[in-house]
Amino acid sequence: MISGVKIITFLFIFFAWSRIALRVKKGEARIAELVSWSIIWLVIGVAAMYPGTTDKLAKLLGVGRGFDAAVFFAILIIFYSIYRIYFKLTQIEKDITKLTRELALKESEKEE
């Protein structure tokens, strides 16, 4: 029988996946993002449905428990995501600075 936690997990997975699919449909996200998130949600779904799979992964990695392996990968994904966000933010700041300078130069040329 499927437990309540598994049902909640699958409902959340479906909700989260539908959000990214909707963004792709609207043109607000790329197919690559949909594929990446689909893989992540699929892995989470398999781990929720078959908890023993994380134990096998833990043994392969030399970690004590499957939960420890899952937490390890979650932390890696979070740090990678933070890195990507930081990089994008830095790039946006540079772009804004460049545009501001260009607009200031155009405004000063108009005044002359």
GROMACS elastic network, one bead per residue, 0.5 to 0.9 nm:
[ bonds ]
;  ai    aj funct       b0    kb
    2     5     6  0.83061   500
    2     6     6  0.63412   500
    2     7     6  0.69607   500
    2    49     6  0.82482   500
    3     6     6  0.53236   500
    3     7     6  0.64569   500
    3     8     6  0.88097   500
    4     7     6  0.50601   500
    4     8     6  0.61544   500
    4     9     6  0.84709   500
    5     8     6  0.51354   500
    5     9     6  0.60119   500
    5    10     6  0.86071   500
    5    48     6  0.84388   500
    6    10     6  0.61192   500
    6    11     6  0.85152   500
    6    45     6  0.84929   500
    6    48     6  0.60800   500
    6    49     6  0.66620   500
    7    10     6  0.52057   500
    7    11     6  0.61184   500
    7    12     6  0.85746   500
    8    11     6  0.50798   500
    8    12     6  0.61245   500
    8    13     6  0.85285   500
    9    12     6  0.51692   500
    9    13     6  0.61012   500
    9    14     6  0.86174   500
    9    44     6  0.85697   500
    9    45     6  0.74349   500
    9    48     6  0.72653   500
   10    14     6  0.60437   500
   10    15     6  0.84537   500
   10    45     6  0.66478   500
   10    48     6  0.83327   500
   11    14     6  0.51438   500
   11    15     6  0.61321   500
   11    16     6  0.86033   500
   12    16     6  0.59807   500
   12    17     6  0.83572   500
   13    16     6  0.51724   500
   13    17     6  0.59175   500
   13    18     6  0.83527   500
   13    41     6  0.60982   500
   13    42     6  0.84051   500
   13    44     6  0.82017   500
   13    45     6  0.73654   500
   14    17     6  0.51767   500
   14    18     6  0.59473   500
   14    19     6  0.86225   500
   14    41     6  0.86021   500
   15    18     6  0.51644   500
   15    19     6  0.63550   500
   16    19     6  0.52365   500
   16    20     6  0.67311   500
   16    21     6  0.87905   500
   16    37     6  0.88956   500
   16    41     6  0.83887   500
   17    20     6  0.54061   500
   17    21     6  0.61670   500
   17    22     6  0.85815   500
   17    34     6  0.79641   500
   17    37     6  0.71637   500
   17    38     6  0.67615   500
   17    41     6  0.73439   500
   18    22     6  0.59682   500
   18    23     6  0.85545   500
   19    22     6  0.51348   500
   19    23     6  0.62858   500
   19    24     6  0.87659   500
   20    24     6  0.62573   500
   20    25     6  0.86220   500
   20    29     6  0.73595   500
   20    33     6  0.77956   500
   20    34     6  0.61395   500
   20    37     6  0.77912   500
   21    24     6  0.51083   500
   21    25     6  0.62206   500
   21    26     6  0.87085   500
   21    29     6  0.84027   500
   21    31     6  0.86388   500
   21    34     6  0.63337   500
   22    26     6  0.62134   500
   22    27     6  0.85909   500
   22    28     6  0.85682   500
   22    29     6  0.87393   500
   23    26     6  0.51069   500
   23    27     6  0.61735   500
   23    29     6  0.53789   500
   23    30     6  0.83006   500
   23    34     6  0.89319   500
   24    28     6  0.56895   500
   24    30     6  0.57404   500
   24    31     6  0.64443   500
   24    33     6  0.83217   500
   24    34     6  0.71620   500
   25    28     6  0.75858   500
   25    29     6  0.79872   500
   26    29     6  0.77503   500
   27    30     6  0.71474   500
   29    32     6  0.83477   500
   29    33     6  0.66238   500
   29    34     6  0.77325   500
   30    33     6  0.53796   500
   30    34     6  0.67455   500
   30    35     6  0.89479   500
   31    35     6  0.62092   500
   31    36     6  0.85995   500
   32    35     6  0.50743   500
   32    36     6  0.61113   500
   32    37     6  0.85845   500
   33    36     6  0.50583   500
   33    37     6  0.60704   500
   33    38     6  0.83052   500
   34    37     6  0.52574   500
   34    38     6  0.58647   500
   34    39     6  0.85720   500
   35    39     6  0.62243   500
   35    40     6  0.87015   500
   36    39     6  0.53005   500
   36    40     6  0.63975   500
   36    41     6  0.87668   500
   37    41     6  0.60376   500
   37    42     6  0.83369   500
   38    41     6  0.51888   500
   38    42     6  0.59127   500
   38    43     6  0.85375   500
   39    42     6  0.50278   500
   39    43     6  0.61648   500
   39    44     6  0.86196   500
   40    43     6  0.52433   500
   40    44     6  0.62853   500
   40    45     6  0.86124   500
   41    45     6  0.59764   500
   41    46     6  0.85545   500
   42    46     6  0.61382   500
   42    47     6  0.85293   500
   43    46     6  0.51590   500
   43    47     6  0.61225   500
   43    48     6  0.85508   500
   44    47     6  0.50617   500
   44    48     6  0.60863   500
   44    49     6  0.85782   500
   45    48     6  0.50532   500
   45    49     6  0.60667   500
   45    50     6  0.83652   500
   46    49     6  0.51028   500
   46    50     6  0.57233   500
   46    51     6  0.77150   500
   46    53     6  0.78106   500
   47    50     6  0.52206   500
   47    51     6  0.50403   500
   47    52     6  0.76001   500
   47    53     6  0.61994   500
   47    54     6  0.62904   500
   47    70     6  0.87047   500
   48    51     6  0.56856   500
   49    52     6  0.89932   500
   50    53     6  0.59202   500
   50    54     6  0.81307   500
   51    54     6  0.58429   500
   51    55     6  0.72944   500
   51    66     6  0.78356   500
   51    67     6  0.87661   500
   52    55     6  0.50913   500
   52    56     6  0.65581   500
   52    57     6  0.88206   500
   52    66     6  0.74566   500
   53    56     6  0.51440   500
   53    57     6  0.63556   500
   53    58     6  0.86521   500
   53    66     6  0.75741   500
   54    58     6  0.60665   500
   54    59     6  0.86546   500
   54    65     6  0.77749   500
   54    67     6  0.66752   500
   54    68     6  0.87174   500
   54    69     6  0.68373   500
   54    70     6  0.67378   500
   55    59     6  0.62549   500
   55    60     6  0.85948   500
   55    63     6  0.87639   500
   55    64     6  0.82634   500
   55    65     6  0.58152   500
   55    67     6  0.74851   500
   55    69     6  0.79456   500
   56    59     6  0.51719   500
   56    60     6  0.62393   500
   56    61     6  0.86906   500
   56    65     6  0.89160   500
   56    66     6  0.70783   500
   57    60     6  0.50107   500
   57    61     6  0.62037   500
   57    62     6  0.84660   500
   57    63     6  0.83371   500
   57    65     6  0.88914   500
   57    66     6  0.66031   500
   57    69     6  0.69128   500
   57    70     6  0.86363   500
   58    61     6  0.50868   500
   58    62     6  0.58491   500
   58    64     6  0.63223   500
   58    65     6  0.57647   500
   58    67     6  0.80471   500
   58    68     6  0.73534   500
   58    69     6  0.52808   500
   58    70     6  0.82749   500
   59    63     6  0.59310   500
   59    64     6  0.70655   500
   59    65     6  0.77650   500
   59    66     6  0.79352   500
   60    63     6  0.77368   500
   61    64     6  0.89475   500
   61    69     6  0.77032   500
   63    66     6  0.75359   500
   63    68     6  0.68461   500
   63    69     6  0.64100   500
   64    67     6  0.86742   500
   64    68     6  0.69765   500
   64    69     6  0.81162   500
   65    68     6  0.52593   500
   65    69     6  0.66578   500
   65    70     6  0.88915   500
   66    69     6  0.50934   500
   66    70     6  0.62528   500
   66    71     6  0.86535   500
   67    70     6  0.50086   500
   67    71     6  0.61359   500
   67    72     6  0.84879   500
   68    71     6  0.51239   500
   68    72     6  0.60574   500
   68    73     6  0.86986   500
   69    73     6  0.62912   500
   69    74     6  0.85670   500
   70    73     6  0.52599   500
   70    74     6  0.61072   500
   70    75     6  0.86328   500
   71    75     6  0.61021   500
   71    76     6  0.85682   500
   72    75     6  0.52416   500
   72    76     6  0.63131   500
   72    77     6  0.87596   500
   73    77     6  0.61503   500
   73    78     6  0.85448   500
   74    77     6  0.51113   500
   74    78     6  0.61405   500
   74    79     6  0.86583   500
   75    79     6  0.61284   500
   75    80     6  0.85037   500
   76    79     6  0.52242   500
   76    80     6  0.61127   500
   76    81     6  0.85082   500
   77    80     6  0.51050   500
   77    81     6  0.60374   500
   77    82     6  0.85827   500
   78    81     6  0.50293   500
   78    82     6  0.61558   500
   78    83     6  0.86073   500
   79    82     6  0.50324   500
   79    83     6  0.61735   500
   79    84     6  0.86556   500
   80    83     6  0.50268   500
   80    84     6  0.62420   500
   80    85     6  0.86499   500
   81    84     6  0.50712   500
   81    85     6  0.61340   500
   81    86     6  0.85162   500
   82    85     6  0.50823   500
   82    86     6  0.60302   500
   82    87     6  0.85234   500
   83    86     6  0.51116   500
   83    87     6  0.61333   500
   83    88     6  0.86189   500
   84    87     6  0.50972   500
   84    88     6  0.61431   500
   84    89     6  0.85133   500
   85    88     6  0.51101   500
   85    89     6  0.60090   500
   85    90     6  0.85254   500
   86    89     6  0.50717   500
   86    90     6  0.61098   500
   86    91     6  0.85958   500
   87    90     6  0.51707   500
   87    91     6  0.62512   500
   87    92     6  0.86795   500
   88    91     6  0.50603   500
   88    92     6  0.61436   500
   88    93     6  0.86324   500
   89    92     6  0.50235   500
   89    93     6  0.61717   500
   89    94     6  0.86639   500
   90    93     6  0.51200   500
   90    94     6  0.63380   500
   90    95     6  0.87096   500
   91    94     6  0.51092   500
   91    95     6  0.62018   500
   91    96     6  0.86447   500
   92    96     6  0.60933   500
   92    97     6  0.85541   500
   93    96     6  0.51273   500
   93    97     6  0.61766   500
   93    98     6  0.86226   500
   94    97     6  0.51263   500
   94    98     6  0.61746   500
   94    99     6  0.86394   500
   95    98     6  0.50904   500
   95    99     6  0.61249   500
   95   100     6  0.84928   500
   96    99     6  0.51171   500
   96   100     6  0.59806   500
   96   101     6  0.85619   500
   97   100     6  0.51082   500
   97   101     6  0.62304   500
   97   102     6  0.86678   500
   98   101     6  0.52366   500
   98   102     6  0.62626   500
   98   103     6  0.86883   500
   99   102     6  0.50401   500
   99   103     6  0.60773   500
   99   104     6  0.84860   500
  100   103     6  0.51513   500
  100   104     6  0.60759   500
  100   105     6  0.86109   500
  101   104     6  0.50712   500
  101   105     6  0.61855   500
  101   106     6  0.86534   500
  102   105     6  0.51589   500
  102   106     6  0.62448   500
  102   107     6  0.86323   500
  103   106     6  0.50679   500
  103   107     6  0.60822   500
  103   108     6  0.85610   500
  104   107     6  0.50873   500
  104   108     6  0.61468   500
  104   109     6  0.86276   500
  105   108     6  0.51238   500
  105   109     6  0.62059   500
  105   110     6  0.87366   500
  106   109     6  0.50895   500
  106   110     6  0.63240   500
  106   111     6  0.88388   500
  107   110     6  0.51608   500
  107   111     6  0.64455   500
  107   112     6  0.89792   500
  108   111     6  0.52079   500
  108   112     6  0.65623   500
  109   112     6  0.53469   500
